[in-house]
Amino acid sequence: MDRSGILNYAHDFLRAAVEKAFAPDEDRRDDLRIRLADHFEAEPISARTCDELPWLLWDTELFARLGPAC
């Protein structure tokens, strides 16, 4: 499902299957969140980066990276 350019799964069972296959535990999910944070940090500032980056850093408890750039 496409919501304003952001892809999302329409069914919970599909979301759960993808999570089980690619991010089976919290450590793997944190690794993926950090990779996403790195990606958004390298992008030019936009509404999307302002939405995503703080949430990703907060969720992975990388509070120091929330510093002066935000």
Backbone torsions as a table, in degrees:
resi	resn	phi	psi	omega
1	MET	NA	135.4	-179.0
2	ASP	-105.5	118.7	177.6
3	ARG	-120.7	100.0	-179.7
4	SER	54.8	40.8	177.7
5	GLY	88.1	-2.2	178.5
6	ILE	-105.1	122.1	-179.3
7	LEU	-81.5	139.3	-178.8
8	ASN	-144.9	156.0	178.7
9	TYR	-86.4	136.2	-176.9
10	ALA	-80.6	-21.3	-176.3
11	HIS	-124.5	138.8	-179.5
12	ASP	-62.2	-37.0	-178.4
13	PHE	-64.9	-34.3	177.5
14	LEU	-70.4	-43.1	177.2
15	ARG	-58.8	-44.2	-179.7
16	ALA	-64.9	-39.0	179.4
17	ALA	-65.7	-41.8	178.6
18	VAL	-66.4	-42.6	178.4
19	GLU	-61.4	-43.8	179.7
20	LYS	-62.9	-38.2	-177.8
21	ALA	-75.4	-39.2	-171.1
22	PHE	-110.1	-21.0	-178.6
23	ALA	-143.2	67.1	-171.7
24	PRO	-71.0	-19.7	-179.9
25	ASP	-138.5	170.3	-174.7
26	GLU	-64.0	-35.0	178.3
27	ASP	-62.5	-43.4	178.9
28	ARG	-66.5	-39.8	177.8
29	ARG	-63.0	-41.6	177.5
30	ASP	-62.9	-42.1	176.9
31	ASP	-57.6	-44.4	179.6
32	LEU	-67.2	-38.5	178.0
33	ARG	-64.6	-39.4	178.7
34	ILE	-65.7	-41.0	176.3
35	ARG	-61.2	-41.5	177.3
36	LEU	-65.5	-41.3	178.3
37	ALA	-61.0	-43.2	177.2
38	ASP	-58.8	-41.8	179.5
39	HIS	-62.5	-50.6	-177.5
40	PHE	-67.1	-30.6	178.2
41	GLU	-67.5	-31.8	-179.8
42	ALA	-80.4	-16.7	-179.1
43	GLU	-79.0	155.7	172.4
44	PRO	-61.5	150.0	-179.6
45	ILE	-62.6	129.6	178.0
46	SER	-147.7	175.0	177.0
47	ALA	-60.0	-37.8	-179.0
48	ARG	-67.0	-45.8	179.5
49	THR	-65.1	-35.4	178.0
50	CYS	-68.4	-27.5	175.5
51	ASP	-79.4	-46.4	-170.5
52	GLU	-80.5	-47.6	-170.9
53	LEU	-59.6	-51.7	179.8
54	PRO	-59.2	-41.0	-179.7
55	TRP	-62.5	-45.6	-179.3
56	LEU	-62.7	-42.5	-180.0
57	LEU	-69.5	-38.0	177.8
58	TRP	-66.1	-44.4	-176.9
59	ASP	-65.4	-29.4	178.6
60	THR	-96.3	4.4	178.0
61	GLU	61.0	33.5	174.0
62	LEU	-94.5	61.6	-171.8
63	PHE	-62.4	-32.3	-178.9
64	ALA	-61.4	-32.0	179.7
65	ARG	-75.5	-8.1	176.8
66	LEU	-84.5	3.5	-174.0
67	GLY	-58.5	-138.2	-169.5
68	PRO	-56.0	-26.6	-178.3
69	ALA	-67.6	-21.3	-176.9
70	CYS	-93.1	NA	NA
